[in-house]
Amino acid sequence: MNYLLTHWLISLAGTLFLGLSAMVLHEFGHIVTSLMVGIRVKSIGLCMKGMYIVREAGSPAKNMLVSLAGPMTNVALIFLFWNTSSSFALANLCLAICNLAPVKGSDGERALLCYEQMQRESSLETQAH
């Protein structure tokens, strides 16, 4: 009985570590991309939904790149770790899918809103000419 409890606790700790590692790397993707496109990161935090960053506003194109950077970091990690750590790859797959879904507050929703804003601006520019 004691063996089962120990095994369960070790498995739980390992799973939490893989999930937290995937989440930290996901946010790191957002941060690096923000800095690469010239958007200053104001703060990094943690809430009930997970980690988050607060940054300056950028153009819709820059904001879309930053929004997609986290999930794309997870996608890259899936390919990098599939043969060596399928559990870590699976954690990244789950995080990428959840963040790319266009649901309220997700990276997917933010990217979609940026895309729609870019389409509106393009349409207005076309009408002005």
N, C-alpha and C positions, 0 to 999 in steps of 0.2 A: 504494500500500500504506500509506504513512504517513497519507494522508487517511482511510482506513478505520479505522485505529487511533485517530486523533484523534476522529473522529466517534463511534466506539464509546465512548471514554472520556467524552466530553461527554454522550452519552446516558445513560450509567451514572450520572454525577454528578448529572444533572438528575433522574433517577428516584429516586435516593437522597434528594435534597433534597425532592422531593414526598412521599415516604414518611415521612421524618423530620418534615416540617411537619405532615402529617396526624396523626402520632403525638403530637407536642407539643400540638396543638390538642385532641386526644382527652383527654389527661391534664389539660389546662387545664379542660375541661368537668367532669371529676371534681372538681378542686380548687375551682372556683367554686361548684359545687353543694354540696360539703361545707361550705364557709364559709356559704353561704346557709341551710342547714338547721341550722347551729350545731355542726357536727362539726369539731374542730380537726385540721389537717393537721400531722403530726409531721415527716415527711421526704418527699423526692422522690428517686428513684433510677433507675438504669439497670442492667439485667442482660441476659443473653443473649436473653431473650424480649422485651425492649423496656423502655420506661419504666414506672415504677410509683410509687404513692404509699402511704405508711403514715399511717394516720389513727386517731383515737380511734374506739371502737365507738359505734354509735348504735342507735336502735330499728330493727326490721326494715323499717319503712316508709321511714325515712330512708336506711338502707343500700341499699335497692332503688333509690331515686331516684338516689343517688350512683353505683351500679353502672351504671344505664342512661344516665346523663348523658354519658359518653364516647362510646358508640356513637350516641346521639342528636345529639351535636355533629357527628359525622361525617356523619350523614344530612342535617343542616341544611347542611353544607358542600357536599354533593353537589348540592343544589338551588341553592345560591348560585353555584356555579362551573361548572355543567353547560354553559352557553352560552359561558363565557369561557375555561375551561381544563378540557377534558374529561379530560385526564391527571390533574389534581389531583382532579377528581370521582371518577375511577376508583380512585385511591389511597384515597380516603375510603370508597368503596363496599366495597372489599376489606377495609379495616380494620373497618368496621361489621359486615360479615357474619361475619368471623372472631371478633369480640368478642361478637356476639350468640348465636353457637352455644353451646349448653349443654355445653361440654367442660371438663374439669378445668382450673381456674385462670382461666377466662374471666369476663368481666363477665356473660355470659348465665347461667353456672352460679351465680354469686353472686346475681343477681337471682331466679333460680328458687328457690334455697335460702331467700331472704328471703320470697318469695311463699308457699312451703310453711310457713315458720315463722309467717307472718301467718295462714294458714288454720288451723293447729293452735291458735294462741292464740284465734282467733275461735270455734273449735269448743269449746274449754275454757270460754270465757266463756258460750256458749250452754248448755252442760251445767250450769254453776253456777247458772243462773237457773231 
